[in-house]
Amino acid sequence: MGKQLERDLGLPAVTAISIGAMVGSGIFILPGLAMKMAGPAVVFAYFLAGVLVLPAALSKSEMATAMPEAGGTYLYIERAMGPLFGTIAGVGTWFSLTFKGALALVGGAPYLVLLLDLPVTPVALTVATLLIVLNVVGAKQTGRMQIAIVAVMLAVMVWFIVVGAPSVEGARFEGFFDGGIDGILGATGFVFVSYAGVTKIASVAEEVENPDRNLPLGILGSLVITAGIYVAIVTVMVGVADAAALTNTETPMEVAAVNALPPIGVAAVVVAALLALISTANAGILSSSRYPFAMSRDGLAPDVFETVSDRFETPVNAITITGGVLLVLIAFVPIDDIAKLASAFKILVFILINVALIAFRQGSIEAYDPSFRSPLYPVPQLVGVVGGFVLLRYIGFVPLVGAVVIIVGSMAWYHLFVSRRGGVDREGAMTDALRRSVGRDVVEQTESAVGTDGDEVLVAVTEATPPAVERSLIDLATDLARTREGGVRVARFDETPDQTPLPQSAATLTEADEAFEARMADRATDSTIPIRYGEVVSHDTRHAVVNYAAEVDADTLIIERSEGFDTLLGSDADWIEAHAPCDAIEVSNLDHDTVERVAVVTDEGPFDPAKVAIADALATAVGATVTFHFPVGGDSPESRRNTTDDYLAELADLCAAPVETRVVDAGTDAAVQTATDDADVLVVSGVQRGLVDRLFGRGADPVTAEHGTLVVYGASRPGRLRRAIERRLF
């Protein structure tokens, strides 16, 4: 058993880490720049941003109580959407948090200059190094330091609000919405990063005491507290200072404090700004370092990130490497570009978080059992997704390009590092949710097919069809018509040379024609099902069959399957299958009197509804049992097996005949062999070309089918994309 992380972060530390991760550049640097876009409505922009963050906070709170493990955003998206999306989320969020930490350190430089005349970059690098060391020493020390910083910071902010509120001038809010919707949404997207830290604590969930209680309380509580403080502070800033002064400074909080507080208060605001920016950087290192740690444990990153220090019991390598990236960013990368990129990607990540929760709720992951559930699901999640995409429209082109680069780079990493090493044997809840959605759709189609009444069944034969085969085809047709309360029509197709006029051929009644009509007359007399019959003369049998089926509005076409070229289904088989206006059944070696077990097999996704309906109708008519054979790989995830079991159970409920289901772990070959060994009649879908070829002795690994075989071609066949999705999911 490997080393485990110590759970020593209580509710105060959780709340402090979340608040400390949010309160920083978002309130001390961004208000002036956002005011250029929205004017006094910058107050509303901060409120709206908090509202749009709330769905992700609710989603992450729920998922955190279900999976209180290190990794946070990466973990939830990976479990919900699969390893590829998990890699994108893990790498992207790791960089995003690191970018924000660098922004906080360098962004505090203007406030530092107000106190001391020191070079910015060396000081930022020194502070960053100190924070890296603190994180290596342990989460408990980090959490305690965070509590102290946040306590001082909040005290100064409350002082600023309480003392500055009486000085607010209403006239400064005139023309509140003059910036228009574009200005407000642009400012909302710009300050969105101010709330980015609200869910960071989930990334260290494995180190939180009583996570079922402390995680949702810490996340939601810190969001409410921070949003209230943001709106109050920005209201005071706009109400006490000139708009021009706020929009033309790098220290808007200090400018507002000069107009609202005594000198000691101004100094306190500057100190609080520095503490806030340091706490943001500290929280960024703490949470971002856990992403490579969690990815390493899941096989998506090198093992070096998984190492836990024997002395400090912290993921020392993950913290050190994250800190190294932070130092490089501070020293060499323009902070403005990093900030914009981090904001855009954070919106994308929050969209994925909301989608992830929907995937978990719609999937069948039995291990997903959260103690806290997002209220009003799925309304908040849908609002979060739509709102996120709306904000992305206003975030700018360059940040989106940067986010795309990170996504592409993450995908390349996944395919080069993960896929080439055998991949990760795990699927996301979204895959299962999509599988269930496709399964429900197929079940609805199957229910409609099974419940069809009044079918007109057309049996097509030729003069080369042996009487025994003809009788077998008609037996099948009457079985289908009886269970569906329909009728049977038997047509014999005679083909004449192109040189012979059709009226002349039609007027000539041969001995074979007379024998056919005599057999049909006897059959119609003995049958309780209406049977109509006749002959069709043409120069092209395949066109005649298809045209006649359309003319009589047939619902099902039954024809003999033969490998020769002198029979109806010889060289023209593919053409008839492709152009038939109704369901088509190719029948081979069917002995109606010996049918006791009907096997339905699939190796390409869910069962064709027409195939299920025909198997059920036949089994019901002759008193047989239907067995559904469904191959599932032995290494299939539990969610896939659960969904498959549910799908087969729903199919069984739809059928009138007795039903058995067999999920074969050994794969397609074993399922086909079991079906051919056990059944009297085998029913397969015509779109399963490889399987059909094998059943009739063609292609690789042929399977001998000595009993009756029905090859069904449904009239409503899914397109190639749909079939590809079904094969992938099932």
C-alpha positions in Angstrom: 0.0 0.0 0.0 1.4 3.4 -1.0 1.6 6.5 1.1 -1.6 8.4 1.7 -2.1 12.1 2.1 -3.0 13.3 5.6 -6.5 14.7 6.1 -5.8 17.8 8.2 -7.6 20.7 6.5 -10.7 21.7 8.5 -13.6 24.0 7.4 -11.8 27.2 8.3 -8.8 26.2 6.2 -11.1 25.1 3.4 -13.0 28.4 3.4 -9.8 30.4 3.8 -8.0 28.6 0.9 -11.0 29.2 -1.4 -11.4 32.9 -0.4 -7.6 33.4 -0.6 -7.6 31.8 -4.0 -10.2 34.2 -5.3 -9.4 37.5 -3.6 -6.4 38.9 -5.3 -5.8 40.5 -8.7 -9.6 40.2 -9.3 -10.4 43.0 -6.9 -7.1 44.9 -6.4 -6.1 45.2 -10.1 -9.0 44.4 -12.5 -11.8 46.9 -11.4 -10.3 49.9 -13.1 -9.7 48.0 -16.4 -13.2 46.5 -16.3 -14.7 49.9 -15.7 -13.4 51.1 -19.0 -15.7 48.5 -20.6 -18.8 48.8 -18.5 -18.6 52.1 -16.7 -20.4 52.1 -13.3 -22.1 48.8 -14.4 -18.8 47.2 -13.4 -20.6 46.5 -10.1 -23.2 44.5 -11.9 -20.5 42.7 -13.9 -18.9 41.4 -10.7 -22.4 40.2 -9.5 -23.2 38.6 -12.8 -19.8 36.8 -12.9 -20.5 35.4 -9.4 -23.9 34.1 -10.6 -22.4 32.4 -13.6 -19.7 30.8 -11.4 -22.4 29.4 -9.0 -23.4 26.4 -11.2 -19.8 25.2 -11.4 -19.5 25.7 -7.6 -22.6 23.6 -7.1 -21.5 20.9 -9.5 -18.0 20.7 -8.1 -19.4 20.6 -4.5 -21.5 17.6 -5.4 -18.7 15.8 -7.2 -16.2 16.5 -4.5 -18.4 14.7 -1.9 -18.6 11.7 -4.2 -14.9 11.7 -5.0 -12.9 13.4 -2.2 -9.6 12.7 -3.8 -6.7 14.8 -5.0 -7.1 16.1 -8.5 -10.2 18.3 -8.4 -11.3 19.5 -11.8 -9.1 17.0 -13.6 -10.5 14.1 -11.6 -14.1 15.0 -12.1 -13.8 15.6 -15.9 -11.6 12.5 -16.4 -14.2 10.3 -14.6 -17.1 12.0 -16.4 -15.7 12.3 -19.9 -12.9 9.9 -20.1 -9.1 9.9 -20.0 -8.6 12.1 -23.1 -10.7 14.9 -21.7 -9.2 14.3 -18.3 -5.8 14.9 -19.7 -6.9 18.2 -21.4 -8.6 19.3 -18.2 -5.6 18.3 -16.0 -2.9 19.9 -18.2 -5.0 23.0 -19.0 -6.0 23.7 -15.4 -2.5 23.1 -14.2 -1.2 25.7 -16.5 -4.2 28.0 -15.8 -3.7 28.0 -12.1 0.0 28.4 -12.4 -0.6 31.4 -14.8 -2.9 33.0 -12.3 -0.3 32.5 -9.5 2.3 34.3 -11.6 -0.2 37.0 -12.4 -0.9 37.5 -8.7 2.8 37.9 -7.8 3.8 40.2 -10.6 0.4 42.0 -10.5 1.2 43.1 -6.9 4.2 45.0 -8.0 2.5 48.4 -8.3 1.3 48.1 -4.7 4.7 47.1 -3.6 6.2 50.1 -5.3 3.9 52.3 -3.2 5.7 51.0 -0.1 9.3 50.2 -1.1 11.4 51.1 -4.1 12.4 47.6 -5.0 12.8 45.8 -8.4 9.7 43.8 -9.1 10.9 40.6 -10.7 13.6 39.6 -8.1 11.1 40.2 -5.3 8.4 38.2 -7.1 10.8 35.3 -7.6 11.9 35.4 -4.0 8.3 35.3 -2.8 7.5 32.5 -5.2 10.4 30.4 -3.9 9.3 30.9 -0.3 5.8 29.7 -1.2 7.1 26.6 -2.9 9.1 25.7 0.2 6.0 26.2 2.4 3.9 23.9 0.2 6.6 21.2 0.3 6.7 21.4 4.1 3.0 20.5 4.4 -0.6 21.4 3.7 -1.3 22.0 7.4 1.3 24.8 7.5 -0.1 26.1 4.2 -3.6 26.1 5.5 -2.7 27.9 8.7 -0.8 30.6 6.9 -3.7 31.0 4.5 -6.1 31.5 7.4 -3.9 34.2 8.9 -3.6 36.0 5.5 -7.3 35.8 4.8 -8.2 37.1 8.3 -6.1 40.2 7.9 -7.2 40.8 4.3 -10.9 40.4 5.1 -10.6 42.8 8.2 -9.1 45.5 6.0 -11.7 45.0 3.3 -14.6 45.2 5.8 -13.0 48.4 7.2 -12.8 49.8 3.7 -16.5 49.0 3.0 -17.8 50.2 6.4 -15.9 53.5 6.5 -16.2 54.2 2.8 -19.9 53.5 2.4 -21.0 56.9 3.9 -18.9 58.7 1.3 -20.5 57.1 -1.7 -22.1 59.6 -4.1 -25.1 58.5 -6.0 -24.3 60.9 -8.9 -21.2 58.8 -9.8 -23.6 55.9 -10.8 -25.5 58.0 -13.4 -25.6 56.4 -16.8 -25.2 53.0 -15.1 -26.0 51.0 -18.2 -24.5 53.4 -20.8 -21.9 50.8 -21.7 -24.6 48.6 -23.1 -24.9 44.8 -23.1 -21.6 44.4 -24.9 -19.7 46.4 -22.3 -21.3 44.5 -19.4 -20.7 41.1 -20.8 -17.2 42.0 -21.8 -16.5 43.2 -18.3 -18.1 40.1 -16.9 -15.9 37.8 -18.9 -12.9 39.9 -18.0 -13.5 39.7 -14.2 -14.6 36.1 -14.3 -11.1 35.0 -13.3 -11.7 36.8 -10.0 -13.9 33.9 -8.9 -11.7 31.2 -10.5 -10.3 30.0 -7.1 -13.7 29.1 -5.6 -13.4 25.5 -6.5 -9.6 25.1 -6.1 -10.0 23.5 -2.7 -11.5 20.4 -4.4 -8.1 19.7 -5.9 -6.8 18.9 -2.4 -10.0 17.2 -1.3 -8.0 14.2 -0.2 -6.5 16.3 2.5 -9.8 17.7 3.9 -11.3 16.5 7.2 -14.9 15.4 6.9 -15.1 16.2 3.2 -18.9 15.4 3.0 -19.6 18.5 5.1 -16.6 20.7 4.7 -16.2 20.7 1.0 -19.7 22.0 0.0 -19.8 24.4 2.9 -16.3 25.7 2.1 -16.9 26.1 -1.6 -20.4 27.7 -1.5 -19.7 29.7 1.6 -16.5 31.2 0.2 -18.3 32.1 -3.0 -21.1 33.9 -1.2 -18.7 35.7 1.0 -16.4 36.7 -1.8 -19.2 37.8 -4.1 -20.7 40.0 -1.4 -17.3 41.6 -0.7 -16.5 42.1 -4.4 -19.8 43.9 -5.1 -19.6 46.0 -1.9 -16.0 47.0 -2.5 -16.6 47.9 -6.2 -19.7 49.9 -5.2 -17.6 51.9 -2.8 -14.8 52.3 -5.3 -17.1 53.6 -8.0 -19.0 55.8 -5.5 -16.0 57.6 -3.9 -13.5 58.1 -6.7 -13.5 59.8 -10.1 -14.0 57.4 -13.0 -11.0 58.8 -14.8 -8.8 58.2 -11.7 -9.9 54.6 -11.4 -9.5 53.7 -15.1 -6.1 55.2 -15.4 -4.2 53.6 -12.5 -2.7 50.2 -11.8 -3.7 50.5 -8.1 -7.5 51.3 -8.2 -8.0 50.1 -4.7 -5.4 52.5 -3.3 -7.0 55.4 -5.3 -10.4 54.7 -3.8 -8.9 54.3 -0.3 -7.3 57.7 -0.5 -10.8 59.2 -1.0 -12.5 57.1 1.7 -10.0 56.2 4.5 -7.4 58.0 6.7 -3.7 57.5 5.9 -3.4 54.5 8.1 -6.3 53.0 6.3 -4.7 53.6 3.0 -1.5 51.8 4.2 -3.6 48.9 5.5 -5.3 48.6 2.1 -1.9 48.4 0.4 -0.7 45.8 2.8 -3.9 43.8 2.3 -3.4 44.0 -1.4 0.0 42.5 -1.1 -1.2 39.8 1.2 -4.1 39.0 -1.1 -1.9 38.6 -4.1 0.5 36.4 -2.1 -2.3 34.2 -0.9 -3.6 33.9 -4.4 -0.2 32.7 -5.6 0.1 30.3 -2.6 -3.3 28.8 -3.3 -2.4 28.4 -6.9 0.7 26.4 -6.0 -1.1 24.3 -3.5 -3.9 23.3 -5.8 -2.2 23.2 -9.2 0.5 20.9 -7.9 -2.1 18.3 -7.1 -3.1 18.0 -10.8 0.1 16.2 -12.0 0.0 14.2 -8.8 -3.5 12.9 -9.5 -2.8 12.4 -13.2 0.3 10.3 -12.4 -1.8 8.0 -10.2 -4.2 7.5 -13.1 -1.4 6.7 -15.6 -1.8 10.0 -17.5 1.5 11.5 -16.4 4.9 10.1 -15.5 5.4 8.3 -12.2 7.7 11.0 -10.9 4.7 13.2 -10.1 3.3 10.6 -7.8 6.2 10.6 -5.3 5.2 11.6 -1.8 7.9 12.9 0.6 8.8 10.5 3.4 9.5 13.4 5.7 6.7 15.9 4.9 4.1 13.5 3.3 3.5 16.0 0.5 3.8 15.4 -3.3 7.2 17.0 -3.4 8.0 16.5 -7.1 4.6 17.8 -8.3 5.0 20.9 -6.1 8.6 21.5 -7.2 7.9 21.1 -10.9 4.9 23.3 -10.6 6.9 25.9 -8.8 9.6 25.7 -11.4 7.0 26.5 -14.1 5.8 29.4 -12.0 9.3 30.9 -11.7 9.8 30.6 -15.5 6.5 32.4 -16.1 7.4 35.3 -13.7 10.8 35.7 -15.3 10.1 35.4 -19.0 6.4 35.5 -20.0 4.3 38.7 -20.4 1.7 38.6 -17.6 -1.1 40.3 -19.5 -1.2 37.5 -22.1 -1.1 34.8 -19.4 -4.0 36.4 -17.5 -6.2 36.5 -20.6 -5.4 33.0 -21.5 -6.1 31.8 -17.9 -9.4 33.5 -17.9 -10.6 32.0 -21.2 -9.5 28.5 -20.3 -11.1 28.8 -16.8 -14.5 29.6 -18.5 -14.0 26.5 -20.7 -13.1 24.4 -17.7 -16.2 25.5 -15.8 -18.3 24.6 -18.8 -16.8 21.1 -18.7 -17.4 20.9 -15.0 -21.2 21.4 -15.5 -21.2 18.9 -18.4 -19.4 16.5 -16.2 -22.1 16.6 -13.5 -24.8 16.0 -16.1 -22.8 13.0 -17.3 -22.5 11.5 -13.8 -26.2 12.0 -13.2 -27.2 10.5 -16.5 -24.7 7.6 -16.4 -24.8 4.4 -14.3 -21.6 4.7 -12.3 -22.6 2.8 -9.1 -19.6 4.2 -7.2 -21.0 7.8 -7.8 -22.8 8.4 -4.5 -22.5 12.1 -3.4 -23.6 13.1 0.0 -24.4 16.6 -1.3 -26.6 17.1 -4.5 -26.8 20.2 -6.5 -30.3 21.7 -6.1 -32.6 22.3 -9.1 -30.6 20.0 -11.3 -30.1 20.4 -14.3 -31.2 24.1 -14.5 -28.0 25.5 -12.9 -25.7 23.4 -15.0 -27.5 24.4 -18.2 -27.3 28.0 -17.2 -23.6 27.6 -16.5 -22.9 26.0 -19.9 -24.9 28.6 -21.9 -23.5 31.5 -19.8 -20.0 30.3 -20.3 -20.3 30.1 -24.1 -21.8 33.6 -24.1 -18.9 35.0 -22.1 -16.4 33.3 -24.4 -17.8 35.4 -27.3 -16.5 38.5 -25.5 -13.2 37.2 -24.2 -11.2 37.9 -27.3 -9.6 36.0 -30.2 -6.0 35.6 -29.0 -6.9 34.0 -25.6 -9.1 31.5 -27.4 -6.3 30.6 -29.8 -4.0 30.1 -26.7 -6.6 27.8 -25.2 -6.8 25.8 -28.4 -3.1 25.4 -28.3 -3.2 24.0 -24.8 -6.0 21.6 -25.8 -4.1 20.4 -28.9 -1.0 20.0 -26.9 -2.8 18.0 -24.2 -4.3 15.7 -26.9 -0.8 15.2 -28.4 0.5 14.3 -24.9 -2.3 11.8 -24.4 -1.7 10.1 -27.7 2.1 10.1 -27.4 2.5 9.2 -23.7 -0.7 7.4 -22.8 -2.1 5.7 -26.0 1.2 4.4 -27.2 1.7 2.8 -23.8 -1.5 0.8 -24.0 -3.9 3.6 -22.9 -6.0 3.7 -19.8 -8.7 1.0 -19.3 -11.4 3.3 -18.1 -14.3 5.2 -19.7 -16.1 8.3 -18.6 -19.6 8.6 -17.3 -20.5 10.7 -20.3 -19.8 7.7 -22.6 -22.1 5.6 -20.5 -24.7 8.4 -20.5 -24.5 8.6 -24.3 -24.7 4.8 -24.4 -27.9 4.9 -22.3 -29.4 7.6 -24.5 -28.7 5.6 -27.7 -30.0 2.5 -26.0 -33.3 4.3 -25.0 -33.7 5.5 -28.6 -33.1 1.9 -30.0 -35.6 0.5 -27.4 -38.2 3.0 -28.5 -37.7 2.0 -32.1 -37.8 -1.7 -31.2 -41.0 -1.1 -29.2 -42.6 0.5 -32.3 -41.4 -2.4 -34.5 -42.6 -5.1 -32.2 -46.0 -3.5 -31.7 -46.7 -3.1 -35.4 -50.1 -4.6 -36.6 -51.7 -5.1 -40.0 -48.5 -6.0 -41.8 -48.7 -7.0 -45.5 -46.0 -9.8 -46.0 -44.9 -10.4 -49.5 -43.2 -13.7 -50.5 -41.2 -13.5 -53.7 -40.3 -16.7 -55.5 -39.2 -17.7 -59.0 -39.8 -20.7 -61.3 -36.5 -22.0 -59.9 -37.7 -22.0 -56.3 -38.2 -25.6 -55.1 -41.7 -26.3 -53.8 -40.3 -27.2 -50.3 -38.5 -23.9 -50.1 -41.6 -22.1 -51.3 -43.6 -23.8 -48.6 -41.1 -22.8 -46.0 -41.1 -19.1 -47.0 -44.9 -19.1 -46.9 -44.9 -20.7 -43.5 -42.7 -17.9 -42.2 -44.9 -15.3 -43.8 -48.1 -16.7 -42.2 -46.3 -16.8 -38.8 -45.4 -13.1 -39.1 -48.8 -12.2 -40.5 -50.7 -14.1 -37.7 -48.9 -12.4 -34.9 -49.3 -9.0 -36.5 -52.9 -9.5 -37.7 -51.9 -9.0 -41.3 -52.1 -10.8 -44.6 -49.8 -12.7 -47.0 -49.2 -12.1 -50.7 -47.2 -14.7 -52.7 -45.8 -13.6 -56.1 -43.9 -15.7 -58.6 -41.6 -13.6 -60.8 -41.0 -14.9 -64.2 -38.2 -13.3 -66.3 -38.4 -13.3 -70.1 -35.8 -12.3 -72.7 -35.8 -8.7 -73.7 -36.8 -9.7 -77.2 -40.1 -11.3 -76.0 -43.0 -8.9 -75.6 -44.3 -8.9 -72.0 -48.1 -9.2 -73.0 -47.3 -12.3 -74.9 -45.5 -13.9 -72.0 -48.2 -12.9 -69.6 -50.8 -14.5 -71.8 -49.0 -17.8 -71.9 -49.8 -20.1 -68.9 -47.1 -22.7 -68.6 -47.4 -26.1 -66.8 -45.2 -24.6 -64.0 -47.6 -21.7 -63.7 -50.6 -24.0 -63.4 -48.8 -26.0 -60.7 -48.0 -22.9 -58.8 -51.5 -21.6 -58.8 -52.9 -25.0 -57.8 -50.5 -25.1 -54.8 -51.5 -21.5 -53.8 -55.2 -22.2 -54.1 -54.9 -25.2 -51.8 -52.7 -23.2 -49.4 -55.2 -20.3 -49.4 -58.1 -22.6 -48.7 -56.4 -24.3 -45.7 -55.0 -21.1 -44.2 -56.7 -19.0 -41.5 -54.6 -16.0 -42.8 -55.7 -14.3 -46.0 -53.3 -15.3 -48.8 -53.4 -13.7 -52.2 -51.2 -14.9 -55.0 -50.3 -14.2 -58.6 -47.5 -14.1 -61.2 -45.4 -11.1 -62.4 -43.7 -11.2 -65.8 -40.7 -8.9 -66.4 -37.5 -8.5 -68.2 -35.6 -7.7 -65.0 -36.6 -9.7 -61.9 -34.8 -7.6 -59.3 -36.5 -4.4 -60.4 -39.8 -6.2 -60.7 -39.6 -7.4 -57.1 -38.8 -4.0 -55.7 -41.4 -2.3 -57.8 -44.1 -4.8 -56.9 -43.3 -4.5 -53.2 -43.8 -0.8 -53.5 -47.0 -1.2 -55.6 -48.7 -3.5 -53.1 -47.4 -1.4 -50.1 -45.7 -4.4 -48.6 -44.3 -4.1 -45.0 -42.1 -7.1 -45.2 -40.4 -8.9 -48.1 -39.4 -12.6 -47.8 -37.0 -14.1 -50.3 -34.8 -17.2 -50.5 -31.2 -16.8 -49.8 -29.0 -18.7 -52.3 -25.5 -18.6 -53.5 -26.3 -19.5 -57.1 -26.9 -17.2 -60.1 -30.1 -18.8 -61.4 -32.2 -17.9 -58.4 -33.8 -14.7 -57.3 -31.2 -13.8 -54.8 -28.2 -14.7 -56.8 -26.1 -11.9 -58.2 -28.9 -9.3 -57.6 -29.0 -9.8 -53.8 -27.2 -6.6 -52.8 -29.3 -4.5 -55.2 -32.6 -5.8 -53.8 -31.5 -5.3 -50.2 -30.5 -1.8 -50.9 -33.6 -0.7 -52.8 -36.4 -2.7 -51.1 -39.1 -0.2 -49.8 -39.7 -2.3 -46.7 -38.0 -4.8 -44.3 -36.4 -7.6 -46.3 -35.7 -11.1 -45.0 -33.4 -13.6 -46.7 -34.3 -17.1 -45.6 -31.9 -20.1 -45.7 -32.6 -23.7 -44.7 -35.6 -22.9 -42.6 -37.4 -26.0 -41.2 -40.6 -24.5 -39.8 -41.7 -27.6 -37.9 -38.5 -28.0 -35.8 -38.2 -24.4 -34.5 -37.9 -24.4 -30.7 -35.1 -21.9 -30.1 -34.5 -18.6 -32.0 -31.1 -17.0 -31.5 -30.6 -13.3 -32.2 -26.9 -12.3 -32.3 -25.2 -8.9 -32.8 -21.5 -7.9 -33.1 -22.0 -4.3 -34.1 -23.9 -2.4 -31.5 -27.5 -2.8 -30.3 -29.9 -5.1 -32.0 -31.7 -4.0 -35.2 -35.3 -3.3 -34.2 -36.6 -5.1 -37.3 -34.5 -8.1 -36.4 -35.9 -8.2 -32.9 -39.5 -7.8 -34.1 -39.2 -10.6 -36.6 -37.6 -13.0 -34.2 -40.3 -12.3 -31.6 -43.1 -12.8 -34.1 -41.7 -16.1 -35.3 -41.1 -17.4 -31.8 -44.5 -16.3 -30.7 -46.2 -18.1 -33.6 -44.4 -21.4 -33.1 -44.1 -21.3 -29.3 -40.3 -21.0 -29.4 -37.9 -19.1 -27.1 -35.9 -16.1 -28.2 -32.3 -15.9 -27.0 -30.4 -12.6 -27.4 -26.6 -13.1 -27.6 -24.6 -10.0 -26.8 -20.8 -10.1 -26.9 -19.0 -7.9 -24.4 -15.2 -7.9 -24.0 -13.8 -9.4 -20.8 -12.1 -6.1 -19.9 -15.3 -3.9 -20.4 -15.9 -1.4 -17.6 -18.7 -2.0 -15.0 -20.8 0.9 -16.4 -20.9 -0.7 -19.9 -22.0 -4.1 -18.4 -24.7 -2.4 -16.3 -26.1 -0.5 -19.3 -26.0 -3.6 -21.4 -27.9 -5.6 -18.8 -30.5 -2.9 -18.6 -30.8 -2.7 -22.3 -31.3 -6.5 -22.7 -33.9 -6.4 -19.8 -35.9 -3.8 -21.6 -35.8 -5.8 -24.9 -37.0 -8.9 -23.0 -40.0 -6.8 -21.6 -40.9 -5.8 -25.2 -41.2 -9.3 -26.6 -44.3 -11.5 -26.4 -42.3 -14.7 -26.7 -40.2 -16.2 -23.8 -36.8 -14.5 -23.8 -33.3 -15.4 -22.5 -30.3 -13.2 -22.6 -26.7 -14.1 -22.8 -23.9 -11.7 -22.3 -20.7 -13.4 -23.7 -17.5 -12.2 -22.1 -15.3 -13.9 -24.7 -16.2 -11.6 -27.5 -18.0 -11.8 -30.9 -16.6 -15.1 -32.1 -17.8 -16.9 -28.9 -21.2 -15.3 -29.2 -21.6 -16.3 -32.8 -20.5 -19.9 -32.1 -22.7 -20.2 -29.1 -25.7 -19.0 -31.1 -25.1 -21.3 -34.0 -24.6 -24.3 -31.7 -27.7 -23.8 -29.6 -30.4 -22.4 -31.9 -32.7 -23.9 -34.5 -33.0 -20.6 -36.2 -30.4 -17.9 -36.3 -31.5 -14.2 -36.9 -28.8 -11.7 -37.9 -28.8 -8.3 -39.4 -27.9 -7.7 -43.0 -25.7 -4.7 -42.1 -23.4 -7.1 -40.3 -21.6 -8.0 -43.6 -18.6 -9.6 -42.0 -20.8 -11.9 -39.8 -23.2 -12.7 -42.7 -20.3 -13.7 -44.9 -18.8 -15.9 -42.1 -22.2 -17.6 -41.6 -22.4 -18.6 -45.2 -18.8 -19.8 -45.6 -17.1 -16.7 -46.9 -14.4 -14.5 -45.5 -12.1 -15.2 -42.6 -13.1 -17.8 -39.9 -16.4 -19.0 -41.5 -19.0 -20.3 -39.1 -21.1 -23.3 -40.2 -24.8 -22.5 -39.9 -26.6 -25.9 -40.6 -29.9 -24.7 -39.2 -32.3 -22.1 -40.5 -30.9 -18.6 -40.9 -32.8 -15.3 -41.4 -30.8 -12.3 -42.6 -32.9 -9.2 -41.9 -32.5 -5.8 -43.7 -34.5 -3.2 -41.9 -36.1 -0.5 -44.0 -35.1 2.2 -41.5 -31.4 1.6 -41.4 -29.1 3.8 -39.4 -26.5 5.9 -41.3 -22.8 5.2 -41.2 -22.2 7.7 -38.5 -24.9 6.3 -36.3 -23.7 2.8 -36.8 -20.1 3.9 -36.0 -21.3 5.5 -32.8 -23.4 2.4 -31.8 -20.4 0.1 -32.4 -18.2 2.3 -30.4 -20.6 2.6 -27.5 -21.8 -1.0 -27.3 
